[in-house]
Amino acid sequence: MVLQSVANVRIGNSSNNNNNNNGVRISSQKHCKCDCRCCYFSQRYWRRREKKKSRGGHDGGVTVFSQFQHDATTESSSSPTTIRWELCSRRILIGLEHILRADRARMPVDAQKVVKKCLRKNLSPNLAAFGVGKETWEETALRNEERKVIAETILRMEVKKRELMWHLEEIAGNDEHKEKYLEREMWDRLAKSRKNQSVVAAEEAFTVEETAVALLTLHEAQIKRGNIIAALNRIVPRGSKVLNEDAVRADYPKLDVPGIKTVDVLAKRLSVQDWAAQKLVSQYGVDFAEELLKHLNRKGPISLRVNLFANDGDEFREVTNIVERDEVVASFKRVPFESEEDSALAFTVNDAYRISPERDPQWLQGRYEIQDLGSQFIASCCRASKNDRILDFCCGNGGKTLALAAKGAFVTAHDVDQRRIKHLGANAKRAKVSHLITTALDANELKKNGCYYDSVLVDAPCSSAGAWRRTPSSRWLAKEEDVVIFSKLQLEILFEAASIQLESRNISTTRKTTTVVYATCSIFQEENQDVARAFETSDIFKEMGYEPWPFEKEEEEEQISHGCSAFSHEIQLFPNVHETDGFYICRWKTK
């Protein structure tokens, strides 16, 4: 599985390299009384911060993890007097124009990288077009809440840009809408250049600058936030305005939306590529595909896994106030953990205290890891126990490796990316499980080292469609042919993992039951069920003597699975059903 790491947006001087992080705001940990080095520096940080605030200085040093998330109540959580909306609007427009130019050149870019550029302190060359000269660049230093507004707005619009573009083109191509929603100058210009055309492509009708302003106006009207629209009136020349802000704010999103749920309408309204919408509708039906895409357009929850090597769940709750379990009991029931212990180690973050791990002593001490519930469930499917030997094939950044090692299992982690292996080493040391983990870059070494593996976890590279809500641009960067390419690669990796287990079994003097767990973060059947069925008909599957290893599903879970898991030894997790990212898990064991 290609682990899509959420881009880290820097505020002050902090950054984060942890896997699968998202969310906004800071850790509330100020009062740790431990004498360790990490807590000493954390206490010193908070003393310096409080001292700076008492002097009326800028409150810096906060890490924001950028994810396309936005609540209509965003502005209620930040004081209007502290946010310079004109400055935010300028930066947002710069980012949108950069993205739109890349789209028109058929070379889409990662919006998270664009956000990083827009949050730089000195943007004088770009801001000069809006009347900000190089000599005044110090005035553009951003405050924390301004950074949050800029990042969230650009990333949220990246997710919804096809829907927003669709509405813009509907307005420009409908005579009734043009008269009502377009500025008079723009209406006259379109009337002269687009005679007798009912469909108007925004790329042909408007410049990049005009499109950016129009899309931002539609977005702000949709979330009912007037601050940026008011700022646009002050900073955007009248000739560059496309829409009448008052009319759009009064009626949006009451613009005509077809009631028929066709694939084309679904793709535009829920902002995905046509091929992706077609695949989901053909696999799950229109209604389920619609609900699935709606949840992939929302922000994902932040989940934690308690590290048993540092503490248990009860101890964890005593030393930290960033978790809230009582309100999410129903969510955890949706994830079919087979072990109550695994379920007890999962927590969700209280919205009042979004975390910044590198500023949190509890994370620095290895007390918890940030890990999606679905990812935790995959690790639990291996049913690891103390002294088991497990091969984590394609380990990525090692979130599941750490979870397996935390149970006392000896884990061999393999990945072809040396940077990820290095990252895993640092996290394993922090989590106090480095003595249980060995790494290997070359798969051939695994066949020659003479190790016996009780279980092999194949966390295969995939399209990552199940994690689209974590990375805004991934839905636009993905290609239909990638699904076919990944499915072939996944089957090859499964064969290789099985051959390694076969070699280890031939070396071993004792015959024990061995298991294989196959997982992806995809929601496409070609990468999931089709690969599993192809593996089950292979020669090595028969040579190893594999058979399905059923999940212990309750009757309620059978209904929740939506009938997508035709066999008892596979499970498909969905964000709209299980409140996790979209994961597929299938497992087998030897007879």
C-alpha positions in Angstrom: 0.0 0.0 0.0 1.4 3.4 -0.9 1.1 5.3 2.4 -0.1 8.7 1.4 1.6 11.0 4.0 -0.4 14.2 4.7 1.7 17.2 3.9 3.0 19.2 6.8 2.3 22.9 6.8 4.9 24.7 9.0 3.9 27.3 11.4 6.8 28.9 13.3 9.8 26.5 13.2 8.1 23.1 13.8 7.4 20.3 11.3 6.2 16.7 11.5 7.3 13.5 9.9 4.9 11.1 11.6 2.8 8.9 9.4 -0.9 9.3 8.8 -1.2 12.6 10.6 -3.9 15.1 10.0 -5.8 17.8 11.9 -5.2 21.2 13.2 -4.3 22.9 16.4 -1.9 22.0 19.1 -1.3 19.6 21.9 -2.6 20.6 25.3 0.2 18.9 27.2 1.8 21.5 29.4 2.1 19.9 32.8 4.2 16.8 32.4 6.3 16.4 35.5 8.7 13.9 34.0 12.4 14.7 34.2 13.3 13.3 30.8 15.0 15.4 28.2 11.9 15.7 25.8 9.7 16.9 28.7 12.3 19.4 29.8 12.4 21.1 26.4 8.6 20.9 26.2 8.2 22.7 29.5 10.8 25.3 28.4 8.8 25.8 25.1 5.6 26.5 27.0 7.3 29.0 29.4 8.8 30.9 26.5 5.5 30.9 24.7 3.5 32.2 27.7 6.2 34.9 28.3 6.0 36.0 24.7 2.2 36.2 24.8 2.3 38.3 28.0 4.4 40.8 26.0 1.8 40.9 23.2 4.0 39.1 20.8 3.1 36.7 17.9 2.0 33.3 19.1 4.2 31.1 16.9 5.7 27.7 16.9 2.5 25.7 16.2 2.4 22.9 13.7 -0.6 22.5 11.5 -1.2 19.2 9.7 -2.9 20.2 6.4 -5.8 18.1 5.4 -8.8 19.2 3.2 -11.0 20.0 6.1 -13.3 22.9 6.7 -16.2 23.5 8.9 -18.8 26.2 8.3 -18.0 27.4 11.8 -14.3 28.1 11.1 -14.5 31.8 11.6 -16.3 31.3 14.9 -13.2 29.6 16.3 -10.9 32.6 15.4 -11.3 36.2 16.3 -12.2 38.4 13.3 -9.9 41.1 14.7 -6.8 38.8 14.5 -7.3 37.7 10.9 -6.3 40.0 8.0 -8.8 38.7 5.5 -7.4 40.8 2.6 -3.9 39.2 3.1 -5.5 35.7 3.3 -7.5 36.3 0.1 -4.3 37.4 -1.7 -2.5 34.3 -0.7 -5.4 32.0 -1.5 -5.8 33.5 -5.0 -2.1 33.0 -5.6 -2.4 29.3 -4.7 -5.6 28.9 -6.8 -4.1 30.5 -9.9 -1.0 28.2 -9.6 -3.3 25.2 -9.5 -5.5 26.3 -12.3 -2.6 27.1 -14.6 -1.2 23.6 -14.0 -4.6 22.1 -14.7 -4.9 24.0 -18.0 -1.5 22.8 -19.0 -2.6 19.3 -18.3 0.1 19.0 -15.7 -1.8 18.9 -12.3 0.2 19.7 -9.2 0.0 18.6 -5.5 -2.1 21.2 -3.7 -0.3 20.5 -0.4 3.0 21.7 -2.0 1.2 24.8 -3.3 0.0 25.5 0.2 3.5 25.4 1.6 4.6 28.0 -1.0 1.6 30.2 -0.1 2.5 30.2 3.6 6.1 31.4 3.0 6.9 34.6 4.8 8.1 36.5 1.7 5.9 36.2 -1.4 6.8 39.7 -2.7 7.2 38.7 -6.4 3.7 37.3 -6.6 2.1 39.7 -4.2 3.4 42.7 -6.2 0.5 42.2 -8.6 -1.9 42.9 -5.7 -0.1 46.1 -4.6 2.3 44.6 -2.0 5.9 45.6 -2.8 9.2 44.0 -1.8 9.9 46.7 0.7 6.9 45.8 2.8 7.3 42.0 2.9 7.6 42.0 6.7 4.0 43.1 6.9 2.9 39.8 5.2 4.2 37.6 8.0 1.3 35.3 8.7 -0.3 34.6 12.1 -1.4 31.1 13.0 -5.1 31.6 12.4 -4.3 33.2 9.0 -2.2 30.2 8.0 -5.1 27.9 9.0 -7.6 29.8 6.9 -5.3 29.8 3.9 -4.3 26.2 4.1 -7.9 24.9 4.7 -9.4 27.0 2.0 -7.0 26.0 -0.7 -7.1 22.3 0.2 -10.9 22.2 0.6 -11.3 23.9 -2.8 -8.9 21.4 -4.3 -11.3 18.6 -3.3 -14.4 20.5 -4.6 -12.9 22.2 -7.6 -14.8 20.1 -10.1 -18.1 20.8 -8.4 -17.3 24.5 -8.2 -16.2 24.6 -11.9 -19.4 22.8 -12.9 -21.5 25.5 -11.2 -19.5 28.2 -12.8 -19.9 26.8 -16.2 -23.7 26.2 -15.6 -24.0 29.9 -14.7 -22.1 31.0 -17.8 -24.1 28.8 -20.1 -27.6 29.5 -18.9 -29.2 32.8 -20.0 -31.3 33.1 -16.9 -28.4 32.4 -14.6 -26.1 34.8 -16.6 -28.5 37.6 -16.1 -28.8 36.9 -12.4 -25.4 35.9 -11.2 -22.8 37.4 -13.6 -21.5 40.9 -13.5 -22.9 43.0 -16.3 -19.5 43.5 -18.0 -18.8 39.8 -18.0 -22.3 39.0 -19.2 -21.9 41.4 -22.2 -18.5 39.9 -23.0 -19.8 36.4 -23.0 -22.8 37.4 -25.1 -20.5 38.7 -27.9 -18.0 35.8 -27.9 -20.4 32.8 -27.2 -23.4 33.2 -29.4 -25.9 30.3 -29.4 -23.8 28.2 -27.0 -25.5 26.5 -24.1 -22.4 25.1 -22.6 -19.5 27.4 -21.8 -16.1 25.9 -20.8 -14.5 28.1 -18.0 -11.1 27.5 -19.6 -12.3 29.2 -22.8 -14.5 31.9 -21.3 -12.4 33.2 -18.4 -8.8 33.9 -17.7 -7.0 32.1 -14.9 -7.3 35.1 -12.6 -11.0 35.5 -13.3 -11.6 31.8 -12.7 -9.8 31.9 -9.4 -11.8 34.8 -8.1 -15.1 33.2 -9.3 -14.4 29.8 -7.7 -13.3 31.4 -4.4 -16.6 33.4 -4.4 -18.6 30.3 -5.0 -16.8 28.4 -2.3 -17.2 31.1 0.3 -20.9 31.4 -0.6 -21.3 27.7 -0.1 -19.8 27.7 3.4 -21.6 30.9 4.2 -18.4 32.9 5.2 -18.6 36.5 4.2 -15.1 37.7 5.3 -13.2 36.7 2.2 -16.0 37.8 -0.2 -15.8 41.2 1.4 -12.0 41.2 1.1 -12.3 40.3 -2.6 -14.5 43.3 -3.2 -11.6 45.5 -1.9 -8.6 43.9 -3.6 -9.9 42.6 -6.9 -10.4 45.1 -9.8 -14.0 45.2 -11.0 -13.0 44.2 -14.4 -11.7 40.9 -13.1 -14.9 40.0 -11.3 -17.1 37.3 -12.9 -19.9 36.8 -10.4 -22.3 39.1 -8.5 -21.4 38.3 -4.9 -24.7 39.3 -3.5 -26.8 37.2 -5.9 -24.5 34.1 -5.4 -24.5 34.4 -1.6 -28.3 34.7 -1.6 -29.0 31.6 -3.7 -26.0 29.3 -3.6 -26.2 26.3 -3.5 -29.7 26.5 -4.9 -28.4 26.5 -8.5 -30.0 23.9 -10.7 -28.8 20.4 -9.9 -30.3 17.5 -11.9 -32.2 15.1 -9.7 -31.2 12.2 -11.9 -28.2 10.3 -10.4 -26.2 9.6 -13.5 -22.5 8.8 -13.4 -21.8 12.2 -15.1 -23.8 14.2 -12.6 -22.4 12.2 -9.6 -18.8 12.8 -10.8 -19.3 16.5 -11.1 -21.4 17.1 -8.0 -19.1 15.0 -5.8 -16.0 16.1 -7.5 -14.2 13.0 -8.8 -13.0 11.9 -12.2 -15.5 10.2 -14.5 -13.7 6.9 -14.6 -13.6 6.7 -10.8 -17.3 7.4 -10.5 -18.1 4.8 -13.2 -16.1 2.1 -11.3 -17.8 2.9 -8.0 -21.3 2.9 -9.4 -20.7 -0.3 -11.3 -19.4 -2.0 -8.2 -21.6 -0.7 -5.4 -24.6 0.9 -7.1 -25.5 4.6 -7.4 -26.8 5.2 -3.9 -23.9 3.5 -2.0 -21.4 5.2 -4.3 -22.9 8.6 -3.6 -22.6 8.1 0.2 -19.1 6.8 -0.2 -18.0 9.8 -2.2 -19.6 12.2 0.2 -17.6 10.8 3.1 -14.4 10.8 1.0 -15.0 14.6 0.6 -15.1 15.2 4.4 -12.3 15.4 6.8 -11.2 12.2 8.4 -11.1 11.6 12.1 -7.8 11.4 14.0 -7.3 8.1 15.8 -4.6 7.0 18.2 -3.2 3.7 19.1 -1.8 3.2 22.6 1.6 1.7 22.8 1.6 -1.2 25.2 5.3 -1.0 25.6 4.9 2.4 27.3 1.5 2.1 29.0 -1.9 0.6 28.8 -5.1 2.4 27.9 -6.1 3.3 31.4 -2.7 4.7 32.2 -2.8 6.7 28.9 -6.0 8.4 29.9 -4.6 9.4 33.2 -1.6 11.2 31.7 -3.2 12.9 28.8 -6.4 14.9 28.0 -6.3 14.7 24.2 -8.5 11.7 23.9 -12.2 11.3 24.2 -13.6 7.8 24.1 -17.1 8.0 25.4 -18.5 9.9 22.4 -17.1 7.4 19.8 -18.2 4.1 21.2 -20.6 3.6 18.3 -17.8 4.3 15.8 -15.5 1.6 17.4 -18.3 -0.9 17.3 -18.4 -0.5 13.5 -14.8 -1.7 13.2 -14.9 -5.5 13.6 -11.9 -5.9 15.9 -11.6 -9.6 16.8 -9.8 -8.8 20.1 -11.2 -6.7 22.8 -7.6 -5.7 23.7 -7.0 -4.2 20.3 -10.3 -2.3 20.5 -9.4 -1.0 23.9 -6.1 0.4 22.6 -7.9 2.7 20.0 -8.8 6.2 20.9 -10.0 9.3 19.0 -8.8 12.8 19.5 -11.0 15.3 21.3 -11.8 18.1 18.9 -10.9 20.6 21.5 -7.3 19.4 21.5 -5.9 18.6 18.1 -2.4 17.3 18.5 1.0 18.3 17.3 3.1 15.2 18.2 6.5 16.8 18.1 5.3 19.3 20.8 3.6 16.5 22.9 5.8 14.8 25.6 3.4 11.8 25.5 4.2 11.2 21.9 7.9 11.8 22.4 7.9 9.2 25.1 6.3 6.7 22.7 3.0 6.5 24.7 0.9 6.6 21.5 1.0 6.5 17.7 -1.3 8.3 15.3 -3.0 5.6 13.2 -6.3 5.3 11.4 -8.7 2.7 12.9 -8.6 0.8 9.7 -4.9 0.6 9.7 -5.0 -0.6 13.3 -7.5 -3.3 12.3 -5.2 -4.6 9.6 -2.4 -5.1 12.1 -4.9 -6.8 14.5 -5.9 -9.3 11.7 -2.5 -10.9 11.9 -3.4 -12.0 15.5 0.2 -11.5 16.6 1.3 -12.7 20.0 4.5 -12.6 22.0 7.6 -14.1 20.3 5.8 -14.7 17.0 8.0 -14.0 13.9 6.2 -11.8 11.4 7.3 -10.5 8.0 5.8 -7.0 7.2 6.2 -6.9 3.4 6.0 -3.4 1.9 6.1 -1.9 5.4 6.0 1.7 4.3 6.6 4.1 7.2 5.9 1.3 9.6 2.7 2.1 11.4 1.6 -1.6 11.3 5.1 -2.7 12.1 5.1 -0.8 15.3 1.6 -2.2 16.2 2.8 -5.7 15.7 6.0 -5.2 17.6 4.1 -3.6 20.5 2.5 -7.0 21.1 5.9 -8.6 21.6 6.3 -10.1 18.1 9.6 -10.1 16.3 9.0 -8.2 13.1 11.1 -8.2 9.9 10.2 -5.0 7.9 10.8 -4.9 4.2 10.4 -2.0 1.8 12.3 -0.8 -1.2 12.3 2.8 -0.1 15.3 3.4 2.1 13.9 6.7 3.4 10.9 4.9 4.8 13.1 2.3 6.5 15.1 5.1 8.1 11.9 6.7 9.2 10.7 3.4 10.7 14.0 3.1 12.7 13.5 6.5 14.3 9.9 5.7 15.3 10.8 2.3 16.6 13.4 3.8 18.9 10.9 6.3 20.2 8.3 3.6 20.7 10.8 1.5 22.6 10.4 -1.5 20.2 13.6 -1.2 18.1 15.0 -4.4 19.7 12.1 -6.3 18.1 12.4 -5.0 14.6 14.8 -5.8 11.9 14.8 -4.2 8.4 15.6 -5.5 4.9 15.7 -3.6 1.7 16.4 -6.6 -0.6 13.7 -9.2 -0.8 16.3 -11.9 -1.9 17.9 -11.5 1.6 14.7 -12.7 3.1 14.8 -16.0 1.2 18.4 -16.6 2.3 18.4 -15.5 5.9 16.9 -18.8 7.1 14.2 -17.2 9.2 10.9 -18.8 9.8 7.8 -16.6 9.6 4.6 -17.4 11.4 2.8 -14.7 9.5 3.3 -12.5 6.5 1.6 -9.2 6.1 1.4 -7.9 2.5 0.5 -4.2 2.7 0.6 -3.8 -1.0 1.1 -0.6 -3.1 -2.2 0.6 -4.5 -4.2 3.5 -5.9 -4.9 4.7 -2.4 -8.5 5.6 -3.4 -9.7 4.7 0.1 -7.5 7.5 1.6 -8.6 10.3 -0.8 -9.9 12.3 2.2 -6.3 12.4 3.5 -4.7 13.8 0.4 -6.8 16.3 -1.6 -4.9 16.1 -4.9 -4.7 12.3 -5.1 -8.1 12.0 -6.7 -7.0 14.2 -9.6 -3.5 12.7 -10.0 -4.8 9.2 -10.2 -5.2 7.6 -13.6 -7.5 4.7 -14.6 -4.7 2.7 -16.0 -3.0 2.9 -12.6 -5.6 0.6 -11.2 -4.7 -2.1 -13.7 -0.9 -1.6 -13.2 -1.2 -1.8 -9.4 -3.4 -5.0 -9.6 -0.6 -6.8 -11.6 2.0 -5.5 -9.2 0.0 -6.6 -6.1 -0.4 -10.2 -7.4 3.4 -10.4 -8.1 4.1 -9.2 -4.6 1.7 -11.7 -3.1 3.5 -14.5 -5.1 6.9 -13.3 -3.8 5.7 -13.1 -0.2 4.3 -16.6 -0.4 7.5 -17.9 -1.9 9.5 -16.4 1.0 7.1 -18.2 3.4 7.6 -21.4 1.4 11.4 -21.1 1.7 11.1 -20.5 5.4 8.9 -23.5 5.9 11.3 -25.7 4.0 14.1 -24.6 6.3 12.1 -25.1 9.5 12.3 -28.5 11.2 8.8 -28.1 12.7 5.5 -27.5 10.8 3.3 -24.9 12.3 0.2 -23.1 11.0 1.3 -20.1 9.0 -0.8 -17.2 7.8 -0.8 -14.5 5.1 -2.7 -11.3 5.3 -3.3 -9.2 2.2 -4.4 -5.6 2.5 -4.8 -2.4 0.5 -6.2 1.1 1.0 -8.2 0.8 -2.1 -12.0 0.6 -2.8 -11.7 -0.7 -6.3 -12.5 -4.4 -6.9 -9.6 -4.9 -9.4 -7.1 -4.2 -6.6 -8.9 -6.2 -3.9 -11.2 -9.1 -4.7 -9.8 -9.8 -8.1 -6.2 -10.1 -6.8 -7.3 -12.3 -4.0 -9.2 -14.7 -6.3 -6.2 -14.8 -8.7 -3.9 -15.7 -5.8 -6.3 -18.5 -4.7 -6.1 -20.2 -8.1 -2.3 -20.0 -8.3 0.1 -22.9 -8.0 2.0 -21.6 -5.0 -1.3 -21.2 -3.1 -1.9 -24.9 -3.6 1.7 -25.8 -2.9 1.7 -24.0 0.4 -1.6 -25.6 1.3 -3.4 -22.3 2.1 -7.0 -22.2 2.9 -9.3 -19.3 3.8 -8.9 -17.9 7.4 -12.4 -16.6 8.3 -13.0 -13.5 10.3 -15.1 -13.9 13.4 -17.9 -11.7 12.1 -21.1 -11.1 14.1 -24.5 -11.0 12.3 -24.5 -7.2 12.6 -21.1 -7.0 10.9 -22.3 -9.2 8.1 -25.0 -6.6 7.4 -22.6 -3.6 7.8 -20.2 -5.1 5.1 -22.9 -4.2 2.5 -22.5 -7.6 0.9 -19.2 -6.5 -0.7 -17.4 -9.3 1.1 -18.7 -12.4 -0.5 -16.4 -14.6 1.5 -15.9 -15.0 5.2 -12.1 -14.5 5.0 -12.3 -11.0 3.5 -13.5 -7.6 4.7 -13.9 -4.2 2.9 -13.9 -1.2 5.2 -15.7 2.0 4.1 -15.6 5.5 5.5 -19.4 5.8 5.2 -19.9 2.5 7.0 -17.1 1.8 9.4 -15.8 5.5 9.8 -12.3 4.4 8.7 -10.4 5.0 5.5 -11.3 2.6 2.8 -9.3 -0.6 3.4 -9.6 -4.2 2.0 -8.3 -7.2 4.0 -8.2 -10.8 3.0 -6.3 -13.6 4.8 -5.4 -17.2 4.5 -3.7 -19.9 6.7 -2.0 -23.2 6.1 -3.9 -26.4 6.8 
